[in-house]
Amino acid sequence: MKIGLFYGSTTCYTEMAAEKIQATMGAELVEIFNIKDVALAECEAFDIIIFGISTWDFGELQEDWESSWDDIESLNLTDKVVALYGLGDQQGYGEWFQDALGMLHEQVILRGPAIIGYWPNQGYEFSASKALTEDQQYFVGLALDDECQYDLSEQRIDQWCQQILQEIIDLQA
């Protein structure tokens, strides 16, 4: 089993989160790719995929994801397992917290994968988010805020990695 982690990162925080996920799960298990340097279609070579994205300004996509956005439509993710993580600023942009994560989820789910890694929304302070599940209880992936809650990121990554590894095992059972 090999996991492909594909991210876009302008200020290196999403990249640093990718590296922490890789370190937590093991470099032998997780291979990381910056979508600035690798075509998004490369993810199809993996059965298990993690996508990392950050929300910019007023609910906008990170620039590398924005450049690759139309490529999502041509992905075949049927029979794949996908987990998502996002970065955002809940205090400075609380009305748009993790919106890019939600927009990515909307696009990816249309491609037919099994989605894992939904994350509880407790412990955050924001007013709105496109990244919440229908029942508003979970984010559609791991939500990180390295602006306001940097001290919680490592613990959240550790817990989320354990969670998705268990979900992968459960799917294969």
C-alpha positions as CSV (number, residue, x, y, z in Angstrom):
1,M,0.0,0.0,0.0
2,K,1.3,3.4,-1.0
3,I,-0.4,6.8,-0.4
4,G,0.1,9.7,-2.8
5,L,-0.2,13.1,-1.1
6,F,-0.7,16.0,-3.5
7,Y,-0.7,19.6,-2.3
8,G,-0.4,23.2,-3.4
9,S,1.4,25.6,-1.2
10,T,2.2,29.3,-1.5
11,T,3.6,30.1,1.9
12,C,4.9,26.6,2.7
13,Y,2.4,25.9,5.5
14,T,0.5,23.3,3.4
15,E,3.8,21.8,2.4
16,M,4.9,21.6,6.0
17,A,1.7,19.9,6.9
18,A,2.3,17.4,4.0
19,E,5.8,16.7,5.4
20,K,4.3,16.2,8.9
21,I,1.7,13.8,7.6
22,Q,4.5,11.9,5.7
23,A,6.7,11.8,8.9
24,T,3.7,10.6,11.0
25,M,2.6,7.9,8.6
26,G,6.1,7.0,7.3
27,A,8.0,8.0,4.2
28,E,7.8,4.4,3.0
29,L,4.0,4.7,3.0
30,V,3.4,8.3,1.9
31,E,4.9,9.9,-1.2
32,I,4.4,13.7,-1.5
33,F,4.0,15.8,-4.6
34,N,3.6,19.5,-5.1
35,I,1.0,20.1,-7.8
36,K,3.0,23.1,-9.0
37,D,5.6,20.6,-10.2
38,V,3.5,17.5,-11.0
39,A,0.4,17.0,-13.1
40,L,-2.7,16.3,-11.0
41,A,-3.4,13.3,-13.2
42,E,-0.4,11.6,-11.5
43,C,-2.6,10.9,-8.5
44,E,-4.4,8.2,-10.5
45,A,-1.4,5.9,-10.0
46,F,-2.3,5.6,-6.3
47,D,-5.2,3.7,-4.8
48,I,-5.1,6.0,-1.7
49,I,-4.8,9.8,-2.2
50,I,-4.5,12.7,0.1
51,F,-5.1,16.2,-1.2
52,G,-3.9,19.3,0.6
53,I,-5.2,22.8,-0.1
54,S,-5.3,26.2,1.7
55,T,-8.0,28.9,1.6
56,W,-6.8,32.3,0.6
57,D,-8.4,35.7,1.4
58,F,-12.2,35.6,1.1
59,G,-12.7,31.9,0.3
60,E,-10.4,31.7,-2.7
61,L,-8.3,28.8,-3.9
62,Q,-4.6,28.5,-3.5
63,E,-2.9,29.6,-6.7
64,D,-1.5,26.2,-7.8
65,W,-4.9,24.5,-7.2
66,E,-6.6,27.4,-9.1
67,S,-4.2,26.7,-12.1
68,S,-5.1,23.0,-11.9
69,W,-8.8,23.3,-11.1
70,D,-10.1,22.3,-14.5
71,D,-7.9,19.2,-14.4
72,I,-9.9,17.7,-11.6
73,E,-12.8,17.1,-14.0
74,S,-10.8,14.6,-16.0
75,L,-9.6,12.6,-13.0
76,N,-10.8,9.0,-12.7
77,L,-11.1,8.4,-8.9
78,T,-13.5,5.5,-9.1
79,D,-12.3,2.8,-6.7
80,K,-9.9,5.2,-5.1
81,V,-9.8,6.3,-1.4
82,V,-9.4,10.0,-0.9
83,A,-8.7,12.1,2.3
84,L,-8.4,15.8,2.3
85,Y,-6.8,18.4,4.5
86,G,-6.9,22.2,4.4
87,L,-5.4,25.2,6.0
88,G,-7.1,28.5,6.8
89,D,-7.4,31.4,9.2
90,Q,-10.5,31.2,11.4
91,Q,-10.1,34.6,13.0
92,G,-9.0,36.7,10.1
93,Y,-11.3,35.0,7.6
94,G,-13.9,33.4,9.8
95,E,-16.7,33.8,7.2
96,W,-14.7,31.7,4.7
97,F,-12.8,29.3,7.0
98,Q,-11.6,26.3,5.0
99,D,-13.8,27.2,2.0
100,A,-11.2,25.9,-0.5
101,L,-11.3,22.5,1.3
102,G,-15.1,22.4,0.8
103,M,-14.8,23.4,-2.8
104,L,-12.2,20.7,-3.5
105,H,-14.4,18.1,-1.7
106,E,-17.3,19.1,-4.0
107,Q,-15.2,18.5,-7.1
108,V,-13.5,15.3,-5.9
109,I,-16.6,13.5,-4.7
110,L,-18.1,13.8,-8.2
111,R,-15.2,11.7,-9.5
112,G,-16.4,8.6,-7.5
113,P,-13.9,7.9,-4.7
114,A,-14.6,6.7,-1.2
115,I,-14.0,9.8,1.0
116,I,-12.4,9.3,4.4
117,G,-10.9,11.6,7.1
118,Y,-13.9,13.8,8.1
119,W,-12.8,15.8,11.1
120,P,-14.9,17.2,14.0
121,N,-15.5,20.9,14.0
122,Q,-15.1,21.3,17.8
123,G,-12.3,23.5,19.0
124,Y,-12.6,26.1,16.2
125,E,-14.1,29.6,16.2
126,F,-15.5,30.7,12.8
127,S,-18.8,32.0,11.5
128,A,-19.1,30.1,8.2
129,S,-17.4,27.4,6.1
130,K,-18.1,25.6,2.8
131,A,-16.1,22.7,4.3
132,L,-18.7,21.5,6.7
133,T,-20.7,18.3,6.2
134,E,-24.5,18.6,5.7
135,D,-25.1,18.1,9.4
136,Q,-22.5,20.8,10.2
137,Q,-20.8,18.5,12.7
138,Y,-17.6,17.8,10.7
139,F,-15.2,19.3,8.3
140,V,-14.9,17.3,5.0
141,G,-11.2,16.8,5.9
142,L,-8.6,17.8,8.5
143,A,-8.9,21.5,9.2
144,L,-5.6,23.2,10.3
145,D,-5.1,26.8,11.3
146,D,-1.4,27.6,11.5
147,E,-2.2,31.3,12.0
148,C,-4.3,31.0,15.2
149,Q,-3.8,27.5,16.4
150,Y,-0.4,26.4,15.3
151,D,0.2,24.8,18.7
152,L,-2.7,22.3,17.9
153,S,-1.6,21.3,14.4
154,E,0.9,18.6,15.3
155,Q,-1.6,16.9,17.6
156,R,-4.4,17.2,15.1
157,I,-2.2,15.7,12.3
158,D,-1.2,12.8,14.6
159,Q,-4.9,12.0,15.4
160,W,-6.0,12.4,11.9
161,C,-3.3,10.2,10.5
162,Q,-4.3,7.5,13.0
163,Q,-8.0,8.0,12.1
164,I,-7.5,7.7,8.3
165,L,-5.2,4.6,8.7
166,Q,-8.0,2.9,10.7
167,E,-10.6,4.0,8.1
168,I,-8.4,2.5,5.3
169,I,-8.1,-0.8,7.3
170,D,-11.9,-0.8,7.8
171,L,-12.6,-0.2,4.1
172,Q,-10.3,-3.1,3.2
173,A,-12.0,-5.5,5.7
